[in-house]
Amino acid sequence: MPDLTAEDIQKIKEITSKQIGENVRIAREKKNLTQSELAAMILSDRQYLYKIESGRVGVSVVKLAIIAKALDVDVRELI
């Protein structure tokens, strides 16, 4: 089994957060929603959604499922 360094784990977190954020943004734009509109739908604020979309924060599986439901997409499309 390969050893993971702290650096490896950090890179995975950054890449994953950025990719998920990009996928959320693309799905939101396909639905012609603003960040504020989607944020209201998921009972969150626009700043938090901005951080998700820009990859600045990770998103929990539950929150990702909520976003997917609001966008009417399968959660796998956002991963």
Stockholm file with secondary structure:
# STOCKHOLM 1.0

chainA/1-79         MPDLTAEDIQKIKEITSKQIGENVRIAREKKNLTQSELAAMILSDRQYLYKIESGRVGVSVVKLAIIAKALDVDVRELI
#=GR chainA/1-79 SS CCCCCHHHHHHHHHHHHHHHHHHHHHHHHHTTCCHHHHHHHTTCCHHHHHHHHTTSSCCCHHHHHHHHHHHTSCHHHHC
#=GC SS_cons        CCCCCHHHHHHHHHHHHHHHHHHHHHHHHHTTCCHHHHHHHTTCCHHHHHHHHTTSSCCCHHHHHHHHHHHTSCHHHHC
//
